[in-house]
């Protein structure tokens, strides 16, 4: 029962945030949180551009979203599949999971990808500057 409540609450939060990000462009409205890393160091963190990318994706502008944060745009399909399988497993009471998520090397690989993305998007030369938000 508690697990179902978590999924329902999570779904409500995602729908609410989607409505907010659909209606309000983070480039225009200043009530969205600012990245302190970018604000004080003038460098892009791995998440910089994610809010603008979500707004662009919700409006169907995939290329624009990729220009804001390529890593986030590429990770969304994987996360959608993973969470869909989790919900389906919860509903059917069968284990449908991507076993790769539970491999001991997976967190290390994801961490390495995020750090590599973080470093490369701050290199001010072509082609790396295309990764900047």
C-alpha positions as CSV (number, residue, x, y, z in Angstrom):
1,X,0.0,0.0,0.0
2,X,2.8,2.4,0.9
3,X,4.7,1.6,-2.3
4,X,1.6,2.4,-4.4
5,X,1.2,5.7,-2.5
6,X,4.8,6.5,-3.3
7,X,4.2,6.0,-7.0
8,X,1.0,8.0,-7.0
9,X,2.6,10.8,-5.1
10,X,5.6,10.7,-7.5
11,X,3.3,10.8,-10.5
12,X,1.4,13.8,-9.1
13,X,4.7,15.7,-8.5
14,X,5.9,14.9,-12.0
15,X,2.7,16.1,-13.6
16,X,2.7,19.3,-11.5
17,X,6.3,20.1,-12.4
18,X,5.6,19.3,-16.0
19,X,2.8,21.8,-16.0
20,X,5.0,24.5,-14.4
21,X,7.8,23.9,-16.9
22,X,5.4,23.8,-19.8
23,X,3.8,27.1,-18.9
24,X,6.8,29.0,-17.7
25,X,10.1,29.4,-19.6
26,X,13.1,29.3,-17.2
27,X,14.9,31.8,-19.5
28,X,12.1,34.3,-19.0
29,X,10.9,33.8,-15.4
30,X,13.3,34.2,-12.5
31,X,11.6,32.1,-9.9
32,X,13.4,29.0,-11.0
33,X,16.5,28.0,-8.9
34,X,19.8,29.2,-10.2
35,X,22.9,27.0,-10.4
36,X,25.3,28.3,-7.8
37,X,28.2,26.7,-9.6
38,X,27.5,28.6,-12.8
39,X,26.5,31.8,-10.9
40,X,29.8,32.1,-8.9
41,X,32.3,30.2,-11.0
42,X,30.9,30.9,-14.5
43,X,31.3,27.3,-15.5
44,X,28.6,24.7,-16.4
45,X,27.9,21.9,-14.0
46,X,26.4,18.6,-15.4
47,X,22.9,19.8,-14.7
48,X,23.2,23.3,-16.2
49,X,20.6,23.9,-18.8
50,X,18.4,21.1,-17.6
51,X,15.4,23.4,-16.7
52,X,15.5,25.0,-20.1
53,X,15.9,21.5,-21.7
54,X,12.8,20.2,-19.9
55,X,10.9,23.3,-21.1
56,X,12.0,22.7,-24.7
57,X,11.2,19.0,-24.5
58,X,7.7,19.6,-23.2
59,X,7.2,21.8,-26.3
60,X,8.6,19.1,-28.6
61,X,11.9,20.9,-29.4
62,X,14.3,18.0,-29.0
63,X,17.3,19.6,-30.7
64,X,16.9,22.8,-28.7
65,X,16.8,20.7,-25.5
66,X,19.9,18.8,-26.6
67,X,21.7,22.1,-27.0
68,X,20.8,23.1,-23.4
69,X,21.9,19.7,-21.8
70,X,22.7,16.8,-24.1
71,X,23.4,14.4,-21.2
72,X,20.0,14.9,-19.7
73,X,18.2,14.5,-23.1
74,X,20.1,11.3,-23.7
75,X,19.4,9.9,-20.3
76,X,15.6,10.5,-20.3
77,X,14.7,7.5,-22.5
78,X,16.7,5.2,-20.3
79,X,15.0,6.6,-17.2
80,X,11.6,6.3,-18.7
81,X,12.1,2.7,-19.6
82,X,13.4,1.9,-16.1
83,X,10.6,3.6,-14.2
84,X,8.0,2.2,-16.6
85,X,9.3,-1.3,-15.8
86,X,9.3,-0.5,-12.1
87,X,5.6,0.6,-12.2
88,X,4.7,-2.4,-14.4
89,X,6.4,-4.7,-12.0
90,X,4.6,-3.2,-9.1
91,X,1.2,-3.5,-10.8
92,X,1.7,-7.1,-12.1
93,X,3.7,-8.3,-9.1
94,X,6.3,-9.7,-11.6
95,X,10.0,-8.7,-11.7
96,X,10.5,-6.7,-14.9
97,X,13.7,-4.8,-14.3
98,X,16.7,-3.8,-16.3
99,X,19.3,-6.0,-14.6
100,X,22.1,-3.6,-15.9
101,X,21.0,-1.0,-13.3
102,X,21.8,-3.4,-10.5
103,X,25.3,-4.3,-11.8
104,X,28.1,-3.2,-9.4
105,X,29.9,-1.3,-12.2
106,X,26.8,0.7,-13.2
107,X,27.1,3.6,-10.7
108,X,30.9,3.9,-11.4
109,X,30.2,4.1,-15.2
110,X,27.4,6.7,-14.7
111,X,29.7,8.7,-12.4
112,X,32.5,8.6,-14.9
113,X,30.2,9.7,-17.7
114,X,28.8,12.6,-15.7
115,X,32.3,13.8,-14.7
116,X,33.6,13.5,-18.3
117,X,30.5,15.5,-19.5
118,X,31.2,18.1,-16.8
119,X,34.8,18.5,-17.8
120,X,34.2,18.5,-21.6
121,X,31.4,21.0,-21.6
122,X,33.7,23.5,-19.9
123,X,36.5,23.3,-22.5
124,X,36.2,26.5,-24.6
125,X,37.2,25.0,-27.9
126,X,35.3,23.4,-30.8
127,X,33.7,20.8,-30.6
128,X,33.5,20.8,-26.8
129,X,31.9,24.3,-26.6
130,X,28.8,22.8,-28.2
131,X,28.2,20.9,-25.0
132,X,28.0,24.2,-23.0
133,X,24.5,25.2,-21.9
